Amino acid sequence: MTTELHSGSEVETRAIGRRLASFLGPGDIILLVGELGAGKTAFAGGLAEGLGIEDPVISPSFMLVRRYAGGFTPLTHADVYRVGSLNELDDLDLFEGSRDGVLIVEWGNSVVSAMPDDHLAVEIEVTGPSDRVVRLVAHGAWQTRSLKEMVE
């Protein structure tokens, strides 16, 4: 099942992330997909705000993983752009480290084969200078979860 939303600005992309946060709970995995500059980190920042996290979310590109607490649910934010193999991904201990919270993975399409079947892919497509199409693509158990309130 795919839910499609439109964003006309970074502020709107963040707002979509904030709205999605209300559908999330411990153990949920979100894979972010989109070209460089599409708004993956902005989306992750909005999601963190929606989880009640007050710390600013910055791209974990060079650290690979950042963990945020202090909200309703902890957030593990990973960027796997620089991960060279699935063995390196295993070394990040993403699943164990995020079991009690939400895991969001930028460039998730590059490691989808190592992810559990139950995940939500968030595909952000650049359609103009500020315009984006955000697709929420449900996998596994996510297909039974309704996201229709996201578009209302």
Helices and strands as residue ranges (DSSP letters): E 2-7, H 10-21, E 29-33, H 40-50, E 65-68, E 75-79, H 86-91, H 94-97, E 102-106, G 108-114, E 119-126, E 132-139, G 140-144, G 148-150
